[in-house]
């Protein structure tokens, strides 16, 4: 099966929708799949793992009340932005 721009676009929209509906962990999983399918080698793998680890650490801090709600939301939003930027980068490499 050949990879088409339509496939890439549909997969990217799925990631955007997950981020938009605040399903960040699932968006990370889809981004990992997206990267595996549409990136050359594993060049984005480290970035995705870093985003995932940062989210887990952030959620742990929040659960333990080690970070206030505003800081939590700000940092979580930054991670969501990183997901979207990385999906843009992967898409650009395939156009």
Biopython code that builds the backbone (N, CA, C, O; Angstrom):
import numpy as np
from Bio.PDB.StructureBuilder import StructureBuilder

atoms = [
    (1, "UNK", "N", (0.840, -1.175, 0.000)),
    (1, "UNK", "CA", (0.000, 0.000, 0.000)),
    (1, "UNK", "C", (0.892, 1.247, 0.000)),
    (1, "UNK", "O", (1.800, 1.363, 0.823)),
    (2, "UNK", "N", (0.637, 2.154, -0.902)),
    (2, "UNK", "CA", (1.420, 3.376, -0.959)),
    (2, "UNK", "C", (0.844, 4.414, -0.013)),
    (2, "UNK", "O", (-0.359, 4.453, 0.246)),
    (3, "UNK", "N", (1.721, 5.238, 0.487)),
    (3, "UNK", "CA", (1.311, 6.302, 1.402)),
    (3, "UNK", "C", (0.978, 7.530, 0.576)),
    (3, "UNK", "O", (1.815, 8.017, -0.183)),
    (4, "UNK", "N", (-0.219, 8.022, 0.717)),
    (4, "UNK", "CA", (-0.633, 9.182, -0.044)),
    (4, "UNK", "C", (-0.757, 10.394, 0.867)),
    (4, "UNK", "O", (-0.826, 10.273, 2.090)),
    (5, "UNK", "N", (-0.785, 11.561, 0.241)),
    (5, "UNK", "CA", (-0.960, 12.783, 1.006)),
    (5, "UNK", "C", (-2.297, 12.768, 1.753)),
    (5, "UNK", "O", (-2.398, 13.313, 2.853)),
    (6, "UNK", "N", (-3.306, 12.156, 1.169)),
    (6, "UNK", "CA", (-4.612, 12.050, 1.830)),
    (6, "UNK", "C", (-4.489, 11.253, 3.121)),
    (6, "UNK", "O", (-5.046, 11.642, 4.148)),
    (7, "UNK", "N", (-3.759, 10.132, 3.074)),
    (7, "UNK", "CA", (-3.542, 9.332, 4.282)),
    (7, "UNK", "C", (-2.868, 10.167, 5.371)),
    (7, "UNK", "O", (-3.272, 10.140, 6.533)),
    (8, "UNK", "N", (-1.851, 10.896, 4.977)),
    (8, "UNK", "CA", (-1.115, 11.722, 5.926)),
    (8, "UNK", "C", (-2.046, 12.784, 6.514)),
    (8, "UNK", "O", (-2.075, 12.989, 7.728)),
    (9, "UNK", "N", (-2.801, 13.450, 5.653)),
    (9, "UNK", "CA", (-3.711, 14.492, 6.110)),
    (9, "UNK", "C", (-4.771, 13.977, 7.059)),
    (9, "UNK", "O", (-5.074, 14.619, 8.065)),
    (10, "UNK", "N", (-5.334, 12.827, 6.749)),
    (10, "UNK", "CA", (-6.368, 12.245, 7.614)),
    (10, "UNK", "C", (-5.806, 11.873, 8.980)),
    (10, "UNK", "O", (-6.434, 12.099, 10.015)),
    (11, "UNK", "N", (-4.624, 11.305, 8.958)),
    (11, "UNK", "CA", (-4.000, 10.901, 10.227)),
    (11, "UNK", "C", (-3.642, 12.125, 11.066)),
    (11, "UNK", "O", (-3.792, 12.116, 12.288)),
    (12, "UNK", "N", (-3.163, 13.185, 10.394)),
    (12, "UNK", "CA", (-2.823, 14.408, 11.112)),
    (12, "UNK", "C", (-4.077, 15.047, 11.718)),
    (12, "UNK", "O", (-4.042, 15.525, 12.852)),
    (13, "UNK", "N", (-5.163, 15.056, 10.981)),
    (13, "UNK", "CA", (-6.427, 15.602, 11.498)),
    (13, "UNK", "C", (-6.875, 14.815, 12.729)),
    (13, "UNK", "O", (-7.382, 15.400, 13.686)),
    (14, "UNK", "N", (-6.692, 13.512, 12.710)),
    (14, "UNK", "CA", (-7.049, 12.695, 13.883)),
    (14, "UNK", "C", (-6.260, 13.149, 15.106)),
    (14, "UNK", "O", (-6.817, 13.277, 16.196)),
    (15, "UNK", "N", (-4.974, 13.390, 14.927)),
    (15, "UNK", "CA", (-4.131, 13.851, 16.031)),
    (15, "UNK", "C", (-4.612, 15.222, 16.515)),
    (15, "UNK", "O", (-4.711, 15.459, 17.719)),
    (16, "UNK", "N", (-4.907, 16.114, 15.581)),
    (16, "UNK", "CA", (-5.400, 17.436, 15.943)),
    (16, "UNK", "C", (-6.703, 17.356, 16.734)),
    (16, "UNK", "O", (-6.887, 18.078, 17.714)),
    (17, "UNK", "N", (-7.591, 16.488, 16.309)),
    (17, "UNK", "CA", (-8.870, 16.333, 17.017)),
    (17, "UNK", "C", (-8.672, 15.785, 18.426)),
    (17, "UNK", "O", (-9.344, 16.214, 19.364)),
    (18, "UNK", "N", (-7.761, 14.850, 18.569)),
    (18, "UNK", "CA", (-7.473, 14.304, 19.897)),
    (18, "UNK", "C", (-6.913, 15.382, 20.817)),
    (18, "UNK", "O", (-7.311, 15.492, 21.976)),
    (19, "UNK", "N", (-5.988, 16.174, 20.290)),
    (19, "UNK", "CA", (-5.430, 17.270, 21.084)),
    (19, "UNK", "C", (-6.540, 18.266, 21.419)),
    (19, "UNK", "O", (-6.654, 18.709, 22.562)),
    (20, "UNK", "N", (-7.348, 18.612, 20.439)),
    (20, "UNK", "CA", (-8.424, 19.579, 20.645)),
    (20, "UNK", "C", (-9.464, 19.136, 21.651)),
    (20, "UNK", "O", (-10.082, 19.963, 22.321)),
    (21, "UNK", "N", (-9.659, 17.827, 21.758)),
    (21, "UNK", "CA", (-10.633, 17.312, 22.724)),
    (21, "UNK", "C", (-9.960, 16.863, 24.023)),
    (21, "UNK", "O", (-10.560, 16.168, 24.842)),
    (22, "UNK", "N", (-8.697, 17.277, 24.195)),
    (22, "UNK", "CA", (-7.935, 17.047, 25.427)),
    (22, "UNK", "C", (-7.665, 15.569, 25.719)),
    (22, "UNK", "O", (-7.623, 15.156, 26.878)),
    (23, "UNK", "N", (-7.487, 14.791, 24.677)),
    (23, "UNK", "CA", (-7.084, 13.389, 24.821)),
    (23, "UNK", "C", (-5.603, 13.281, 24.486)),
    (23, "UNK", "O", (-5.216, 12.626, 23.518)),
    (24, "UNK", "N", (-4.788, 13.931, 25.299)),
    (24, "UNK", "CA", (-3.362, 14.059, 25.021)),
    (24, "UNK", "C", (-2.637, 12.704, 25.005)),
    (24, "UNK", "O", (-1.857, 12.456, 24.085)),
    (25, "UNK", "N", (-2.864, 11.824, 25.983)),
    (25, "UNK", "CA", (-2.165, 10.531, 25.923)),
    (25, "UNK", "C", (-2.471, 9.745, 24.637)),
    (25, "UNK", "O", (-1.577, 9.140, 24.044)),
    (26, "UNK", "N", (-3.721, 9.760, 24.221)),
    (26, "UNK", "CA", (-4.085, 9.056, 22.989)),
    (26, "UNK", "C", (-3.470, 9.759, 21.774)),
    (26, "UNK", "O", (-3.066, 9.098, 20.817)),
    (27, "UNK", "N", (-3.398, 11.087, 21.808)),
    (27, "UNK", "CA", (-2.765, 11.835, 20.717)),
    (27, "UNK", "C", (-1.289, 11.461, 20.604)),
    (27, "UNK", "O", (-0.754, 11.364, 19.500)),
    (28, "UNK", "N", (-0.636, 11.253, 21.734)),
    (28, "UNK", "CA", (0.774, 10.847, 21.720)),
    (28, "UNK", "C", (0.916, 9.475, 21.066)),
    (28, "UNK", "O", (1.824, 9.260, 20.262)),
    (29, "UNK", "N", (0.036, 8.559, 21.401)),
    (29, "UNK", "CA", (0.082, 7.230, 20.780)),
    (29, "UNK", "C", (-0.132, 7.317, 19.278)),
    (29, "UNK", "O", (0.566, 6.652, 18.513)),
    (30, "UNK", "N", (-1.082, 8.123, 18.850)),
    (30, "UNK", "CA", (-1.340, 8.286, 17.412)),
    (30, "UNK", "C", (-0.159, 8.972, 16.726)),
    (30, "UNK", "O", (0.173, 8.652, 15.585)),
    (31, "UNK", "N", (0.469, 9.914, 17.423)),
    (31, "UNK", "CA", (1.643, 10.581, 16.869)),
    (31, "UNK", "C", (2.784, 9.588, 16.687)),
    (31, "UNK", "O", (3.526, 9.659, 15.707)),
    (32, "UNK", "N", (2.921, 8.672, 17.625)),
    (32, "UNK", "CA", (3.953, 7.639, 17.506)),
    (32, "UNK", "C", (3.685, 6.790, 16.264)),
    (32, "UNK", "O", (4.605, 6.507, 15.497)),
    (33, "UNK", "N", (2.446, 6.387, 16.064)),
    (33, "UNK", "CA", (2.077, 5.623, 14.869)),
    (33, "UNK", "C", (2.327, 6.441, 13.606)),
    (33, "UNK", "O", (2.866, 5.935, 12.621)),
    (34, "UNK", "N", (1.930, 7.709, 13.647)),
    (34, "UNK", "CA", (2.096, 8.621, 12.518)),
    (34, "UNK", "C", (3.572, 8.741, 12.150)),
    (34, "UNK", "O", (3.941, 8.685, 10.977)),
    (35, "UNK", "N", (4.399, 8.905, 13.163)),
    (35, "UNK", "CA", (5.835, 9.014, 12.948)),
    (35, "UNK", "C", (6.417, 7.727, 12.369)),
    (35, "UNK", "O", (7.236, 7.763, 11.451)),
    (36, "UNK", "N", (5.992, 6.607, 12.907)),
    (36, "UNK", "CA", (6.479, 5.310, 12.417)),
    (36, "UNK", "C", (6.116, 5.110, 10.957)),
    (36, "UNK", "O", (6.921, 4.602, 10.176)),
    (37, "UNK", "N", (4.916, 5.506, 10.589)),
    (37, "UNK", "CA", (4.441, 5.290, 9.226)),
    (37, "UNK", "C", (4.961, 6.305, 8.218)),
    (37, "UNK", "O", (5.132, 5.973, 7.045)),
    (38, "UNK", "N", (5.217, 7.537, 8.651)),
    (38, "UNK", "CA", (5.515, 8.587, 7.685)),
    (38, "UNK", "C", (6.856, 9.286, 7.863)),
    (38, "UNK", "O", (7.192, 10.160, 7.064)),
    (39, "UNK", "N", (7.629, 8.935, 8.877)),
    (39, "UNK", "CA", (8.957, 9.522, 9.043)),
    (39, "UNK", "C", (10.013, 8.570, 8.507)),
    (39, "UNK", "O", (9.821, 7.355, 8.452)),
    (40, "UNK", "N", (11.120, 9.153, 8.117)),
    (40, "UNK", "CA", (12.254, 8.336, 7.699)),
    (40, "UNK", "C", (12.983, 7.858, 8.948)),
    (40, "UNK", "O", (13.467, 8.666, 9.740)),
    (41, "UNK", "N", (13.056, 6.574, 9.113)),
    (41, "UNK", "CA", (13.724, 6.035, 10.284)),
    (41, "UNK", "C", (12.994, 6.376, 11.561)),
    (41, "UNK", "O", (11.764, 6.387, 11.615)),
    (42, "UNK", "N", (13.783, 6.657, 12.596)),
    (42, "UNK", "CA", (13.187, 6.942, 13.908)),
    (42, "UNK", "C", (13.562, 8.339, 14.388)),
    (42, "UNK", "O", (13.711, 8.570, 15.588)),
    (43, "UNK", "N", (13.714, 9.269, 13.448)),
    (43, "UNK", "CA", (14.224, 10.584, 13.811)),
    (43, "UNK", "C", (13.343, 11.346, 14.802)),
    (43, "UNK", "O", (13.856, 12.168, 15.561)),
    (44, "UNK", "N", (12.047, 11.099, 14.815)),
    (44, "UNK", "CA", (11.147, 11.826, 15.716)),
    (44, "UNK", "C", (10.820, 11.030, 16.974)),
    (44, "UNK", "O", (10.163, 11.543, 17.879)),
    (45, "UNK", "N", (11.266, 9.805, 17.034)),
    (45, "UNK", "CA", (10.941, 8.925, 18.144)),
    (45, "UNK", "C", (11.358, 9.532, 19.490)),
    (45, "UNK", "O", (10.584, 9.517, 20.447)),
    (46, "UNK", "N", (12.572, 10.060, 19.557)),
    (46, "UNK", "CA", (13.077, 10.624, 20.807)),
    (46, "UNK", "C", (12.221, 11.792, 21.278)),
    (46, "UNK", "O", (11.951, 11.926, 22.471)),
    (47, "UNK", "N", (11.795, 12.635, 20.344)),
    (47, "UNK", "CA", (10.943, 13.773, 20.710)),
    (47, "UNK", "C", (9.599, 13.306, 21.257)),
    (47, "UNK", "O", (9.091, 13.862, 22.231)),
    (48, "UNK", "N", (9.032, 12.298, 20.636)),
    (48, "UNK", "CA", (7.727, 11.792, 21.085)),
    (48, "UNK", "C", (7.844, 11.153, 22.464)),
    (48, "UNK", "O", (6.984, 11.361, 23.320)),
    (49, "UNK", "N", (8.892, 10.384, 22.680)),
    (49, "UNK", "CA", (9.112, 9.773, 23.995)),
    (49, "UNK", "C", (9.310, 10.860, 25.049)),
    (49, "UNK", "O", (8.823, 10.735, 26.173)),
    (50, "UNK", "N", (10.016, 11.913, 24.692)),
    (50, "UNK", "CA", (10.231, 13.025, 25.617)),
    (50, "UNK", "C", (8.911, 13.706, 25.987)),
    (50, "UNK", "O", (8.681, 14.031, 27.152)),
    (51, "UNK", "N", (8.051, 13.918, 24.997)),
    (51, "UNK", "CA", (6.734, 14.509, 25.259)),
    (51, "UNK", "C", (5.926, 13.597, 26.181)),
    (51, "UNK", "O", (5.299, 14.066, 27.130)),
    (52, "UNK", "N", (5.945, 12.315, 25.901)),
    (52, "UNK", "CA", (5.201, 11.350, 26.720)),
    (52, "UNK", "C", (5.710, 11.334, 28.158)),
    (52, "UNK", "O", (4.918, 11.349, 29.100)),
    (53, "UNK", "N", (7.028, 11.304, 28.325)),
    (53, "UNK", "CA", (7.607, 11.301, 29.673)),
    (53, "UNK", "C", (7.282, 12.585, 30.428)),
    (53, "UNK", "O", (6.985, 12.555, 31.622)),
    (54, "UNK", "N", (7.342, 13.708, 29.726)),
    (54, "UNK", "CA", (7.027, 14.991, 30.359)),
    (54, "UNK", "C", (5.569, 15.027, 30.813)),
    (54, "UNK", "O", (5.263, 15.538, 31.890)),
    (55, "UNK", "N", (4.675, 14.484, 29.993)),
    (55, "UNK", "CA", (3.260, 14.443, 30.372)),
    (55, "UNK", "C", (3.055, 13.560, 31.602)),
    (55, "UNK", "O", (2.331, 13.941, 32.522)),
    (56, "UNK", "N", (3.676, 12.405, 31.626)),
    (56, "UNK", "CA", (3.535, 11.507, 32.781)),
    (56, "UNK", "C", (4.055, 12.170, 34.051)),
    (56, "UNK", "O", (3.430, 12.072, 35.107)),
    (57, "UNK", "N", (5.194, 12.842, 33.949)),
    (57, "UNK", "CA", (5.763, 13.520, 35.109)),
    (57, "UNK", "C", (4.851, 14.661, 35.565)),
    (57, "UNK", "O", (4.627, 14.845, 36.762)),
    (58, "UNK", "N", (4.334, 15.415, 34.616)),
    (58, "UNK", "CA", (3.444, 16.530, 34.927)),
    (58, "UNK", "C", (2.170, 16.043, 35.612)),
    (58, "UNK", "O", (1.729, 16.630, 36.600)),
    (59, "UNK", "N", (1.587, 14.983, 35.093)),
    (59, "UNK", "CA", (0.367, 14.437, 35.697)),
    (59, "UNK", "C", (0.634, 13.884, 37.089)),
    (59, "UNK", "O", (-0.215, 13.984, 37.975)),
    (60, "UNK", "N", (1.801, 13.306, 37.282)),
    (60, "UNK", "CA", (2.175, 12.805, 38.607)),
    (60, "UNK", "C", (2.316, 13.960, 39.598)),
    (60, "UNK", "O", (1.840, 13.874, 40.731)),
    (61, "UNK", "N", (2.965, 15.030, 39.170)),
    (61, "UNK", "CA", (3.112, 16.205, 40.034)),
    (61, "UNK", "C", (1.747, 16.790, 40.391)),
    (61, "UNK", "O", (1.506, 17.191, 41.529)),
    (62, "UNK", "N", (0.871, 16.831, 39.410)),
    (62, "UNK", "CA", (-0.471, 17.376, 39.644)),
    (62, "UNK", "C", (-1.249, 16.491, 40.618)),
    (62, "UNK", "O", (-1.922, 16.996, 41.517)),
    (63, "UNK", "N", (-1.157, 15.186, 40.442)),
    (63, "UNK", "CA", (-1.869, 14.252, 41.324)),
    (63, "UNK", "C", (-1.373, 14.354, 42.765)),
    (63, "UNK", "O", (-2.134, 14.129, 43.705)),
    (64, "UNK", "N", (-0.107, 14.689, 42.932)),
    (64, "UNK", "CA", (0.475, 14.817, 44.265)),
    (64, "UNK", "C", (0.388, 16.247, 44.805)),
    (64, "UNK", "O", (0.943, 16.562, 45.858)),
    (65, "UNK", "N", (-0.314, 17.098, 44.069)),
    (65, "UNK", "CA", (-0.469, 18.516, 44.434)),
    (65, "UNK", "C", (0.865, 19.233, 44.584)),
    (65, "UNK", "O", (1.026, 20.093, 45.450)),
    (66, "UNK", "N", (1.828, 18.865, 43.722)),
    (66, "UNK", "CA", (3.137, 19.508, 43.741)),
    (66, "UNK", "C", (3.216, 20.679, 42.764)),
    (66, "UNK", "O", (4.217, 21.394, 42.724)),
    (67, "UNK", "N", (2.174, 20.868, 41.990)),
    (67, "UNK", "CA", (2.122, 21.944, 41.004)),
    (67, "UNK", "C", (0.712, 22.524, 41.026)),
    (67, "UNK", "O", (-0.272, 21.792, 41.130)),
    (68, "UNK", "N", (0.630, 23.843, 40.926)),
    (68, "UNK", "CA", (-0.715, 24.427, 40.957)),
    (68, "UNK", "C", (-1.400, 24.262, 39.601)),
    (68, "UNK", "O", (-0.764, 23.979, 38.586)),
    (69, "UNK", "N", (-2.701, 24.446, 39.623)),
    (69, "UNK", "CA", (-3.526, 24.176, 38.449)),
    (69, "UNK", "C", (-3.124, 25.018, 37.244)),
    (69, "UNK", "O", (-3.097, 24.510, 36.123)),
    (70, "UNK", "N", (-2.812, 26.295, 37.454)),
    (70, "UNK", "CA", (-2.433, 27.157, 36.332)),
    (70, "UNK", "C", (-1.137, 26.697, 35.683)),
    (70, "UNK", "O", (-1.041, 26.652, 34.457)),
    (71, "UNK", "N", (-0.136, 26.354, 36.494)),
    (71, "UNK", "CA", (1.128, 25.851, 35.949)),
    (71, "UNK", "C", (0.913, 24.531, 35.214)),
    (71, "UNK", "O", (1.479, 24.296, 34.146)),
    (72, "UNK", "N", (0.091, 23.685, 35.806)),
    (72, "UNK", "CA", (-0.218, 22.399, 35.179)),
    (72, "UNK", "C", (-0.834, 22.612, 33.803)),
    (72, "UNK", "O", (-0.398, 22.008, 32.823)),
    (73, "UNK", "N", (-1.843, 23.465, 33.730)),
    (73, "UNK", "CA", (-2.530, 23.718, 32.459)),
    (73, "UNK", "C", (-1.589, 24.348, 31.434)),
    (73, "UNK", "O", (-1.622, 23.993, 30.256)),
    (74, "UNK", "N", (-0.762, 25.271, 31.878)),
    (74, "UNK", "CA", (0.180, 25.935, 30.977)),
    (74, "UNK", "C", (1.182, 24.932, 30.395)),
    (74, "UNK", "O", (1.451, 24.944, 29.194)),
    (75, "UNK", "N", (1.717, 24.086, 31.230)),
    (75, "UNK", "CA", (2.699, 23.097, 30.771)),
    (75, "UNK", "C", (2.043, 22.027, 29.901)),
    (75, "UNK", "O", (2.641, 21.555, 28.934)),
    (76, "UNK", "N", (0.835, 21.652, 30.240)),
    (76, "UNK", "CA", (0.110, 20.656, 29.437)),
    (76, "UNK", "C", (-0.220, 21.222, 28.055)),
    (76, "UNK", "O", (-0.150, 20.511, 27.052)),
    (77, "UNK", "N", (-0.574, 22.486, 28.012)),
    (77, "UNK", "CA", (-0.841, 23.155, 26.740)),
    (77, "UNK", "C", (0.433, 23.213, 25.888)),
    (77, "UNK", "O", (0.378, 23.026, 24.672)),
    (78, "UNK", "N", (1.561, 23.468, 26.517)),
    (78, "UNK", "CA", (2.834, 23.492, 25.788)),
    (78, "UNK", "C", (3.147, 22.118, 25.196)),
    (78, "UNK", "O", (3.657, 22.024, 24.079)),
    (79, "UNK", "N", (2.845, 21.059, 25.936)),
    (79, "UNK", "CA", (3.067, 19.708, 25.414)),
    (79, "UNK", "C", (2.127, 19.421, 24.242)),
    (79, "UNK", "O", (2.530, 18.804, 23.256)),
    (80, "UNK", "N", (0.882, 19.865, 24.351)),
    (80, "UNK", "CA", (-0.069, 19.694, 23.254)),
    (80, "UNK", "C", (0.424, 20.430, 22.013)),
    (80, "UNK", "O", (0.324, 19.914, 20.900)),
    (81, "UNK", "N", (0.949, 21.621, 22.202)),
    (81, "UNK", "CA", (1.496, 22.394, 21.083)),
    (81, "UNK", "C", (2.667, 21.647, 20.452)),
    (81, "UNK", "O", (2.811, 21.650, 19.229)),
    (82, "UNK", "N", (3.490, 21.017, 21.255)),
    (82, "UNK", "CA", (4.618, 20.240, 20.738)),
    (82, "UNK", "C", (4.140, 19.072, 19.877)),
    (82, "UNK", "O", (4.757, 18.747, 18.862)),
    (83, "UNK", "N", (3.055, 18.453, 20.283)),
    (83, "UNK", "CA", (2.479, 17.353, 19.506)),
    (83, "UNK", "C", (2.050, 17.862, 18.135)),
    (83, "UNK", "O", (2.346, 17.244, 17.112)),
    (84, "UNK", "N", (1.357, 18.981, 18.123)),
    (84, "UNK", "CA", (0.872, 19.547, 16.860)),
    (84, "UNK", "C", (2.031, 19.989, 15.962)),
    (84, "UNK", "O", (1.999, 19.774, 14.751)),
    (85, "UNK", "N", (3.044, 20.601, 16.558)),
    (85, "UNK", "CA", (4.200, 21.046, 15.774)),
    (85, "UNK", "C", (4.941, 19.863, 15.163)),
    (85, "UNK", "O", (5.389, 19.930, 14.018)),
    (86, "UNK", "N", (5.068, 18.793, 15.918)),
    (86, "UNK", "CA", (5.751, 17.613, 15.396)),
    (86, "UNK", "C", (4.942, 16.956, 14.285)),
    (86, "UNK", "O", (5.512, 16.477, 13.305)),
    (87, "UNK", "N", (3.624, 16.928, 14.429)),
    (87, "UNK", "CA", (2.801, 16.364, 13.353)),
    (87, "UNK", "C", (2.903, 17.229, 12.093)),
    (87, "UNK", "O", (2.895, 16.704, 10.980)),
    (88, "UNK", "N", (2.999, 18.558, 12.264)),
    (88, "UNK", "CA", (3.214, 19.449, 11.117)),
    (88, "UNK", "C", (4.541, 19.135, 10.424)),
    (88, "UNK", "O", (4.610, 19.064, 9.197)),
    (89, "UNK", "N", (5.569, 18.952, 11.206)),
    (89, "UNK", "CA", (6.896, 18.663, 10.665)),
    (89, "UNK", "C", (6.902, 17.359, 9.865)),
    (89, "UNK", "O", (7.466, 17.291, 8.773)),
    (90, "UNK", "N", (6.282, 16.350, 10.411)),
    (90, "UNK", "CA", (6.207, 15.061, 9.713)),
    (90, "UNK", "C", (5.428, 15.207, 8.414)),
    (90, "UNK", "O", (5.826, 14.659, 7.386)),
    (91, "UNK", "N", (4.327, 15.939, 8.451)),
    (91, "UNK", "CA", (3.548, 16.167, 7.242)),
    (91, "UNK", "C", (4.377, 16.901, 6.189)),
    (91, "UNK", "O", (4.367, 16.528, 5.016)),
    (92, "UNK", "N", (5.092, 17.942, 6.608)),
    (92, "UNK", "CA", (5.914, 18.721, 5.678)),
    (92, "UNK", "C", (6.975, 17.869, 4.994)),
    (92, "UNK", "O", (7.294, 18.091, 3.826)),
    (93, "UNK", "N", (7.513, 16.909, 5.705)),
    (93, "UNK", "CA", (8.530, 16.037, 5.127)),
    (93, "UNK", "C", (7.970, 15.126, 4.046)),
    (93, "UNK", "O", (8.719, 14.565, 3.246)),
    (94, "UNK", "N", (6.680, 14.987, 4.026)),
    (94, "UNK", "CA", (6.044, 14.074, 3.064)),
    (94, "UNK", "C", (5.335, 14.806, 1.938)),
    (94, "UNK", "O", (4.615, 14.185, 1.156)),
    (95, "UNK", "N", (5.529, 16.123, 1.841)),
    (95, "UNK", "CA", (4.889, 16.864, 0.756)),
    (95, "UNK", "C", (5.895, 17.238, -0.304)),
    (95, "UNK", "O", (5.537, 17.868, -1.300)),
]
sb = StructureBuilder()
sb.init_structure("model")
sb.init_model(0)
sb.init_chain("A")
sb.init_seg("    ")
for serial, (resi, resn, name, xyz) in enumerate(atoms, 1):
    if name == "N":
        sb.init_residue(resn, " ", resi, " ")
    sb.init_atom(name, np.array(xyz, "f"), 0.0, 1.0, " ", f" {name:<3s}", serial, name[0])
structure = sb.get_structure()
